[in-house]
Amino acid sequence: MSDRELLELAAKAAGIDAHVTEWSSTVEDDEGDYLKPWNPLTDDGDALRLAVKLGLLIDTHGLSSRVALPYQSDWTIEKHGTDPLAATRRAIVRAAAEIGRNMK
């Protein structure tokens, strides 16, 4: 799944009205314009807000990050590699995207 698809589905899961293109993703600012950047794949704050909004569990112990919904046995896992923060953000977005994909 492309990053664009991940962001679109993650936004859907969180009820975020995001405008996602191949080059950027934005959300409405306080005036209702699509001006504010939004990218939980690259921004720690956006990723944390997404995880909190969806009530995700995050485990960063060891060599990978795991993310899941409470009381679910299926975890989204990303190996840390050289950047544990990027792996954690990607795991959050992948878990959120899975929620969005299963929504009607």
C-alpha positions in Angstrom: 0.0 0.0 0.0 1.4 3.4 -0.9 2.0 6.2 1.7 -0.8 8.1 0.1 -3.3 5.3 0.6 -2.1 4.8 4.1 -2.6 8.4 4.9 -6.1 8.5 3.3 -7.2 5.4 5.2 -5.7 6.6 8.5 -7.5 10.0 8.2 -10.7 8.2 7.4 -10.3 6.0 10.6 -9.8 9.1 12.7 -12.6 11.1 11.1 -10.0 13.6 9.9 -10.9 15.5 6.7 -7.5 15.4 5.1 -6.6 16.3 1.5 -3.9 13.9 0.4 -1.9 14.1 -2.8 1.3 12.3 -3.9 3.4 15.3 -2.6 1.6 16.5 0.5 -1.3 16.1 2.9 -3.1 18.8 4.6 -6.0 19.3 7.0 -8.3 22.2 7.5 -7.1 25.1 9.6 -9.4 27.0 12.0 -10.9 28.9 9.1 -11.8 25.7 7.2 -9.1 26.0 4.6 -6.8 23.1 3.6 -3.6 24.8 4.7 -2.2 23.0 7.7 0.3 20.2 6.9 -0.7 16.7 8.3 1.5 13.7 7.9 1.7 11.2 10.8 4.3 9.3 8.8 6.8 12.1 9.3 5.5 14.2 12.2 5.7 12.8 15.7 2.9 15.0 16.9 0.5 14.1 14.1 1.3 10.4 14.8 0.7 10.7 18.5 -2.6 12.6 18.0 -3.7 9.9 15.6 -2.9 7.1 18.1 -4.6 8.9 20.9 -7.7 9.6 18.9 -8.0 5.9 17.9 -7.1 4.6 21.4 -4.2 2.6 20.0 -1.7 0.7 22.2 1.9 1.3 21.4 4.8 -1.0 22.4 8.3 0.1 21.5 10.3 -2.4 23.5 13.1 -4.3 21.8 14.0 -4.0 18.1 10.5 -3.1 16.8 7.4 -1.1 17.4 4.0 -2.8 17.8 0.6 -1.1 17.6 -2.9 -2.5 18.2 -6.3 -1.6 19.3 -7.1 -2.5 23.0 -8.2 -6.2 23.4 -7.0 -7.1 19.9 -4.5 -9.9 19.4 -3.3 -8.6 16.0 -0.4 -6.2 16.2 1.0 -4.0 13.4 4.8 -4.5 13.7 7.5 -2.3 12.2 11.2 -3.2 12.8 13.2 -0.2 14.1 16.2 -0.4 11.8 18.1 2.8 12.1 15.1 5.0 13.1 12.8 3.7 15.8 10.7 6.9 15.7 10.0 6.5 12.0 9.1 2.8 12.6 6.8 3.8 15.4 5.0 6.4 13.3 4.7 4.0 10.4 3.2 1.3 12.7 0.7 3.8 14.0 -0.4 4.9 10.5 -0.5 1.2 9.3 -2.8 0.3 12.2 -5.0 3.3 11.7 -5.2 2.5 7.9 -6.3 -1.0 8.7 -9.1 0.5 10.8 -10.0 2.8 8.0 -10.0 0.0 5.4 -12.5 -2.0 7.5 -14.9 0.9 7.8 -17.9 1.2 5.5 
